[in-house]
């Protein structure tokens, strides 16, 4: 009986040794733990130096902090996405005009996201570009020198979660667009200038209208059918300028921390509730409120 058990133990030991040897041999000769071939390409182009010119639709990645002059990136086609991956494109500063991202012709479906444009006369110049999306972009102008604009876009576009400041012209110029969740500050002419048909909501619009054009406004619609809601508009030379047009709707905005609050307008829907500091019975969700720096509206610098 003891002999049979010893023989069985030897059989098991030999089988186990053969199994281990086979496994090690498989790993050594490129078994299932190794990739079957070269890692597939992501299919995304890389922007490694400026100037960069994009002539082919697709997705592109900025791979490092880059510096340049003239036009940093020029896009000549539709259907392009550029992911800045948190990197910064630095322009020439006030000494020489330049544009961070230039889209000179009528393109569509352009996305720019998650990066910084610093020291360009114009941040994004895309006047004729439709269906664009600018998401999570910081654009910081030169604050001196030639007048320029932070972001200029065509219709059906979205600007979201951006920080646009220090441009000698306006922060954003666009019509028939949505602008939401942005900080637009320290631009000389206007924070947001919309000619027609835009939805502007939940932005902080601060300290615009200074320097070259002292009558600049925090928000300056030039035509009709803009819907402006729930923005905090403060410390501008002129918080809200209504240009004599009509059919703009203003709801739930707080303002009047500036020396002048509202320029004369015509047939806009603009229902103002004056702040009663002895009461909390105002309705900023339904009406525009003359905050006058009341602490219940928070710190405008945020």
CORJO-V538947 format. One record per residue. N is the residue number from 1. RES is the residue in one small letter. PHI is phi in whole degrees, 0 to 359 (NA if undefined). PSI is psi in whole degrees, -180 to 180 (* if undefined). BURIAL is 1 if it has 24 or more other C-alpha atoms within 12 Angstrom, else 0. Layout:
BEGIN
((N	RES	PHI	PSI	BURIAL) (N	RES	PHI	PSI	BURIAL))
END
This chain:
BEGIN
((1	x	NA	-45	0) (2	x	298	-37	0) (3	x	294	-42	0) (4	x	298	-41	0) (5	x	295	-39	0) (6	x	296	-42	0) (7	x	297	-41	0) (8	x	297	-40	0) (9	x	297	-40	0) (10	x	296	-40	0) (11	x	299	-46	0) (12	x	297	-43	0) (13	x	297	-44	0) (14	x	296	-43	0) (15	x	298	-42	0) (16	x	296	-41	0) (17	x	297	-41	0) (18	x	297	-40	0) (19	x	296	-45	0) (20	x	297	-43	0) (21	x	298	-41	0) (22	x	296	-41	0) (23	x	297	-45	0) (24	x	296	-39	0) (25	x	295	-37	0) (26	x	295	-43	0) (27	x	297	-43	0) (28	x	297	-33	0) (29	x	262	20	0) (30	x	87	52	0) (31	x	282	-157	0) (32	x	292	-13	0) (33	x	282	-16	0) (34	x	266	149	0) (35	x	295	143	0) (36	x	292	-15	0) (37	x	186	-169	0) (38	x	300	146	0) (39	x	295	133	0) (40	x	294	149	0) (41	x	291	148	0) (42	x	286	-15	0) (43	x	77	10	0) (44	x	253	132	0) (45	x	287	161	1) (46	x	242	136	1) (47	x	255	107	1) (48	x	249	-8	0) (49	x	201	158	0) (50	x	246	147	1) (51	x	285	151	1) (52	x	238	135	1) (53	x	240	126	1) (54	x	253	115	1) (55	x	244	2	0) (56	x	233	130	0) (57	x	301	152	0) (58	x	146	-170	1) (59	x	255	140	1) (60	x	227	148	1) (61	x	241	131	1) (62	x	280	129	1) (63	x	256	-5	0) (64	x	194	168	0) (65	x	292	129	0) (66	x	232	153	1) (67	x	235	151	1) (68	x	191	-173	1) (69	x	215	180	1) (70	x	64	-125	1) (71	x	257	121	1) (72	x	295	-59	1) (73	x	235	129	1) (74	x	247	128	1) (75	x	249	121	1) (76	x	248	9	1) (77	x	222	166	0) (78	x	272	172	1) (79	x	62	58	1) (80	x	233	135	1) (81	x	240	129	1) (82	x	241	119	1) (83	x	258	113	1) (84	x	284	-12	1) (85	x	53	31	1) (86	x	84	0	0) (87	x	276	166	1) (88	x	244	135	1) (89	x	257	116	1) (90	x	258	128	1) (91	x	268	-172	1) (92	x	280	-6	1) (93	x	80	-164	1) (94	x	289	-18	1) (95	x	293	-28	0) (96	x	213	126	0) (97	x	298	148	1) (98	x	198	164	1) (99	x	232	128	1) (100	x	298	-58	1) (101	x	232	121	1) (102	x	246	129	1) (103	x	236	88	1) (104	x	287	-25	1) (105	x	248	180	0) (106	x	281	98	1) (107	x	248	175	1) (108	x	213	161	1) (109	x	59	61	1) (110	x	247	131	1) (111	x	238	131	1) (112	x	235	128	1) (113	x	213	148	1) (114	x	59	62	1) (115	x	193	-170	1) (116	x	227	137	1) (117	x	246	120	1) (118	x	230	134	1) (119	x	78	25	1) (120	x	254	149	1) (121	x	298	-46	1) (122	x	241	136	1) (123	x	284	-69	1) (124	x	237	117	1) (125	x	250	104	1) (126	x	213	54	1) (127	x	303	-37	1) (128	x	259	8	1) (129	x	272	125	1) (130	x	252	160	1) (131	x	55	41	1) (132	x	268	158	1) (133	x	223	122	1) (134	x	247	113	1) (135	x	229	119	1) (136	x	67	32	1) (137	x	257	136	1) (138	x	256	125	1) (139	x	236	118	1) (140	x	238	117	1) (141	x	281	-163	1) (142	x	270	-21	1) (143	x	67	-8	1) (144	x	216	170	1) (145	x	88	-147	1) (146	x	287	142	1) (147	x	293	134	1) (148	x	211	177	1) (149	x	236	143	1) (150	x	295	-58	1) (151	x	221	127	1) (152	x	237	126	1) (153	x	223	161	1) (154	x	270	-171	1) (155	x	290	162	1) (156	x	63	29	1) (157	x	252	165	1) (158	x	229	132	1) (159	x	242	119	1) (160	x	220	135	1) (161	x	63	33	1) (162	x	255	161	1) (163	x	234	111	1) (164	x	235	117	1) (165	x	208	161	1) (166	x	66	36	1) (167	x	259	144	1) (168	x	288	-19	1) (169	x	259	-124	1) (170	x	257	159	1) (171	x	290	-54	1) (172	x	226	132	1) (173	x	237	119	1) (174	x	193	159	1) (175	x	227	151	1) (176	x	56	47	1) (177	x	230	170	1) (178	x	247	130	1) (179	x	235	117	1) (180	x	215	144	1) (181	x	65	32	1) (182	x	250	160	1) (183	x	251	121	1) (184	x	237	109	1) (185	x	217	150	1) (186	x	63	32	1) (187	x	261	140	1) (188	x	290	-40	1) (189	x	268	-59	1) (190	x	207	153	1) (191	x	288	-60	1) (192	x	231	128	1) (193	x	237	113	1) (194	x	241	124	1) (195	x	286	-38	1) (196	x	190	142	1) (197	x	69	29	1) (198	x	256	157	1) (199	x	247	113	1) (200	x	241	114	1) (201	x	211	149	1) (202	x	59	44	1) (203	x	248	154	1) (204	x	259	119	1) (205	x	238	103	1) (206	x	227	136	1) (207	x	60	35	1) (208	x	265	169	1) (209	x	75	62	1) (210	x	218	165	1) (211	x	79	-109	1) (212	x	293	-47	1) (213	x	241	100	0) (214	x	282	-8	1) (215	x	262	14	1) (216	x	299	158	1) (217	x	239	157	1) (218	x	297	-48	1) (219	x	230	130	1) (220	x	226	84	1) (221	x	286	137	1) (222	x	256	-2	1) (223	x	209	-151	1) (224	x	255	167	1) (225	x	67	32	1) (226	x	271	139	1) (227	x	245	112	1) (228	x	242	114	1) (229	x	223	138	1) (230	x	56	39	1) (231	x	261	150	1) (232	x	255	114	1) (233	x	239	111	1) (234	x	207	155	1) (235	x	61	19	1) (236	x	275	154	1) (237	x	304	-37	1) (238	x	220	116	1) (239	x	295	-52	1) (240	x	228	124	1) (241	x	243	116	1) (242	x	258	123	1) (243	x	273	23	1) (244	x	85	3	0) (245	x	271	180	1) (246	x	223	179	1) (247	x	68	19	1) (248	x	274	146	1) (249	x	243	128	1) (250	x	240	119	1) (251	x	224	129	1) (252	x	68	20	1) (253	x	274	144	1) (254	x	253	140	1) (255	x	200	-170	1) (256	x	81	34	1) (257	x	263	3	1) (258	x	262	171	1) (259	x	291	-31	0) (260	x	232	134	1) (261	x	263	-54	1) (262	x	225	126	1) (263	x	281	154	1) (264	x	302	140	0) (265	x	228	-173	0) (266	x	244	-104	0) (267	x	261	30	0) (268	x	294	153	1) (269	x	274	104	1) (270	x	218	86	1) (271	x	265	113	0) (272	x	256	132	1) (273	x	252	115	1) (274	x	290	139	1) (275	x	287	127	1) (276	x	259	103	0) (277	x	293	-14	0) (278	x	270	-2	0) (279	x	218	160	0) (280	x	248	22	0) (281	x	269	34	0) (282	x	263	164	0) (283	x	232	79	0) (284	x	293	-16	1) (285	x	286	-20	0) (286	x	248	-22	0) (287	x	225	162	1) (288	x	280	139	1) (289	x	240	129	1) (290	x	280	94	1) (291	x	287	-37	1) (292	x	53	36	1) (293	x	76	16	1) (294	x	299	133	0) (295	x	296	-18	0) (296	x	292	-13	0) (297	x	263	4	1) (298	x	84	179	0) (299	x	274	123	0) (300	x	296	-21	1) (301	x	286	-12	0) (302	x	284	*	0))
END
